[in-house]
Amino acid sequence: MAKKWIQAAIKHPGALTAAAKRAGQSTMAFARKHAKSPGTLGKRARLALTLRKLPRPSKAARARGGRRAAATRARRKR
């Protein structure tokens, strides 16, 4: 399995949210409605529904900002 498959799968961040906003719906309502649509819109909707199922990082991990932020903090301490 690829290490960063989510980053590789999301080609245009915010595109689904923008489409949902134009339609006047919430992102998840829009994704559920278009999950069976063909083409790019259907792919984006299905990916959004899949990503929703993944566990979120803990509050502590989000506060630290992940690995990249930890590396930055380590460099600053030197």
C-alpha positions in Angstrom: 0.0 0.0 0.0 1.3 3.4 -0.9 2.4 5.5 2.1 0.6 8.7 1.0 -2.3 7.4 -1.0 -4.7 10.1 0.2 -2.5 12.9 -1.0 -2.1 11.2 -4.3 -5.8 10.6 -4.6 -6.8 14.2 -4.0 -5.8 16.1 -7.2 -7.9 19.3 -6.6 -8.4 19.9 -2.9 -11.7 21.7 -2.2 -13.3 20.9 -5.6 -16.1 18.8 -4.1 -16.7 21.5 -1.4 -17.0 24.2 -4.0 -19.4 22.2 -6.1 -21.5 21.5 -3.0 -21.5 25.2 -2.1 -22.6 26.1 -5.7 -25.5 23.6 -5.3 -26.4 25.0 -2.0 -25.9 21.8 -0.1 -23.6 20.5 2.6 -20.5 18.6 1.4 -21.7 15.3 2.8 -25.3 15.6 1.5 -23.8 16.5 -1.9 -21.4 13.5 -1.8 -24.2 11.1 -0.8 -26.3 12.3 -3.7 -23.6 12.0 -6.3 -21.8 8.9 -5.0 -23.2 6.8 -7.9 -22.6 9.4 -10.6 -20.1 8.5 -13.3 -16.9 10.4 -14.0 -14.9 12.7 -11.8 -17.7 14.0 -9.7 -18.7 10.4 -8.7 -15.1 9.6 -7.9 -14.7 12.7 -5.7 -18.0 11.9 -3.9 -17.0 8.3 -3.2 -13.6 9.3 -2.0 -15.1 11.8 0.4 -17.4 9.1 1.8 -14.5 6.8 2.2 -12.2 9.3 3.9 -15.0 10.1 6.3 -14.8 6.6 7.7 -11.1 6.8 8.5 -10.1 7.6 12.1 -9.0 11.1 12.9 -5.8 11.8 14.7 -6.1 12.4 18.4 -6.3 15.9 19.7 -2.8 15.7 21.0 -1.5 14.7 17.6 -3.4 17.5 15.9 -2.1 20.0 18.5 1.5 18.9 17.7 0.8 19.3 14.0 2.1 15.9 12.9 5.6 14.9 11.9 6.5 17.9 9.9 5.7 20.3 12.7 7.7 18.2 15.1 10.7 18.4 12.8 10.4 22.1 12.5 10.2 22.5 16.3 13.3 20.3 16.7 15.3 22.5 14.3 14.2 25.7 16.1 15.5 24.4 19.4 19.1 24.1 18.1 
